[in-house]
Amino acid sequence: MAKTSVAPDESDLSEDFYQRIEPLLYRRIAREVRDAERVLDLGCGGCELARRLASAPGRKVIGVDVHGDSFPERDAIEPGMRRRLRCIKADARRLEFVRSSSIDAAVSTWALHEMERASEVLIEVRRVLRRGGKLVIVDFPHDSIAKRLWRENYYRPEEVHGLLRGAGYTRISVRLVQRNQVIWARAFKPLPKEEET
Ligand SMILES: C[S@@+](CC[C@H](N)C(=O)[O-])C[C@H]1O[C@@H](n2cnc3c(N)ncnc32)[C@H](O)[C@@H]1O
């Protein structure tokens, strides 16, 4: 009997793979942070995700990127959203403009691998998250079509897990999703009772 191939369909893993799955990932992220009133987007680029998250009434979103070149012009942001969305040019290792324990959720897409001294970023994000606050990181994994396409240094899931553990997060989950082409990491700033254990 002929063997059934279980190899992924390479034709689907084409250059626009990540572009195609982005709307789905954004929806998943929006679900992850649906209860958060104050959200931080780390390495926000052109603030697309931050903008989308800021469309939820009552929520305030701060997008942070070390390069501000892709930020939208103020006029390009819907007037009703301007008070809810701030795009700030800053290094995510130094968020001195954010009060400690004031953020409900932090998100980051395709940026962790670009961040120098990522452990310092994660420690700083832990400072600004409230206790029990959630961090969601989406990035390209080391073994992926992204690596073949762009040849950058991407983390392995266990490395992301180690970074999160080292930075003092709890309830860490790091998974490969979307045909193993995406790292999906979730972690929390410990509650007092979680720090005791
Ligand atoms: C590949 S882009 C992703 C942008 C956006 N998150 C997206 O999904 O399109 C990575 C971004 O991370 C930013 N970045 C790298 N290191 C950073 C740091 N230490 N602090 C803040 N942003 C940083 C870069 O400037 C770049 O805009």
The ligand as an SDF file (V2000), in Angstrom:
LIG
                    3D

 27 29  0  0  0  0  0  0  0  0999 V2000
    9.4900   43.1100   12.2530 C   0  0  0  0  0  0  0  0  0  0  0  0
    8.9820   44.5890   12.9910 S   0  0  0  0  0  0  0  0  0  0  0  0
    7.3410   44.1990   13.5510 C   0  0  0  0  0  0  0  0  0  0  0  0
    6.4710   45.3990   13.6470 C   0  0  0  0  0  0  0  0  0  0  0  0
    5.0220   45.1520   14.0750 C   0  0  0  0  0  0  0  0  0  0  0  0
    4.9380   44.6090   15.4010 N   0  0  0  0  0  0  0  0  0  0  0  0
    4.2920   44.2710   13.1160 C   0  0  0  0  0  0  0  0  0  0  0  0
    3.7180   43.2730   13.5280 O   0  0  0  0  0  0  0  0  0  0  0  0
    4.2650   44.6170   11.9240 O   0  0  0  0  0  0  0  0  0  0  0  0
    9.9040   44.6380   14.5130 C   0  0  0  0  0  0  0  0  0  0  0  0
    9.8360   46.0020   15.1820 C   0  0  0  0  0  0  0  0  0  0  0  0
   10.4720   45.9320   16.4630 O   0  0  0  0  0  0  0  0  0  0  0  0
   11.0820   47.1740   16.7000 C   0  0  0  0  0  0  0  0  0  0  0  0
   12.0660   47.0490   17.7890 N   0  0  0  0  0  0  0  0  0  0  0  0
   13.2210   46.3550   17.7670 C   0  0  0  0  0  0  0  0  0  0  0  0
   13.8550   46.4730   18.9460 N   0  0  0  0  0  0  0  0  0  0  0  0
   13.0720   47.2520   19.7400 C   0  0  0  0  0  0  0  0  0  0  0  0
   13.1700   47.7320   21.0700 C   0  0  0  0  0  0  0  0  0  0  0  0
   14.2320   47.4330   21.8400 N   0  0  0  0  0  0  0  0  0  0  0  0
   12.1840   48.5000   21.5500 N   0  0  0  0  0  0  0  0  0  0  0  0
   11.1220   48.8230   20.7900 C   0  0  0  0  0  0  0  0  0  0  0  0
   10.9720   48.4030   19.5170 N   0  0  0  0  0  0  0  0  0  0  0  0
   11.9260   47.6250   18.9890 C   0  0  0  0  0  0  0  0  0  0  0  0
   11.6700   47.5500   15.3460 C   0  0  0  0  0  0  0  0  0  0  0  0
   11.9540   48.9340   15.2400 O   0  0  0  0  0  0  0  0  0  0  0  0
   10.5630   47.0930   14.3940 C   0  0  0  0  0  0  0  0  0  0  0  0
    9.6520   48.1250   14.0890 O   0  0  0  0  0  0  0  0  0  0  0  0
  1  2  1  0
  2  3  1  0
  2 10  1  0
  3  4  1  0
  4  5  1  0
  5  6  1  0
  5  7  1  0
  7  8  2  0
  7  9  1  0
 10 11  1  0
 11 12  1  0
 11 26  1  0
 12 13  1  0
 13 14  1  0
 13 24  1  0
 14 15  1  0
 14 23  1  0
 15 16  2  0
 16 17  1  0
 17 18  1  0
 17 23  2  0
 18 19  1  0
 18 20  2  0
 20 21  1  0
 21 22  2  0
 22 23  1  0
 24 25  1  0
 24 26  1  0
 26 27  1  0
M  CHG  2   2   1   9  -1
M  END
$$$$
